Amino acid sequence: MGPKPALIRAVLDTNVLVSVLLFGGRLEEFRLAWKAGRLRIVTCKELLDEIVHTLSYPKFRLTPKEISSLLYKELLPFSEVVDISGRTESVSRDPDDDIVIRCSLVGGCSWLVSGDDDLLEIGKYQGVEILSPREFLDRILGG
């Protein structure tokens, strides 16, 4: 048996996580990777609040119990929550995107996964490579 592959630590932005949790498809590879212990999701209170807010949209028709189940059974057991308070970098054109960048930096991640053009346009920031879900699956997870 060969050496165990290194644990991949990454921040997935809200839209990517919501898509993984609700729709799967090719993105189901993310959930399989985190449940298999290959991928560790790094997040923060601010991103978790945004995820809960997004999952609460009427279009998803999720009950509070279903939202809680997604968080406490599908996401948090496979996540590391970091404290990003006190960090104030302004990097993206959209200040809300700075939260995911700060989370990546504080969490010591090499990757941030996003479908957001404002983030993808940055490409790389202080050692954090910003990839689309497809690029991450193809290049990092080897899907």
Salt bridges, closest charged atoms under 4 A:
GLU28 OE2 - ARG31 NE 3.19
GLU29 OE2 - ARG26 NE 3.07
ASP49 OD2 - LYS45 NZ 2.60
GLU74 OE1 - ARG31 NH1 2.90
GLU74 OE1 - LYS35 NZ 2.92
GLU80 OE1 - ARG9 NH1 2.51
GLU89 OE2 - ARG87 NH2 3.02
ASP118 OD1 - ARG93 NH2 2.21
GLU121 OE1 - ARG93 NH1 3.54
GLU129 OE2 - ARG139 NH2 2.89
ASP138 OD1 - ARG26 NH2 2.59
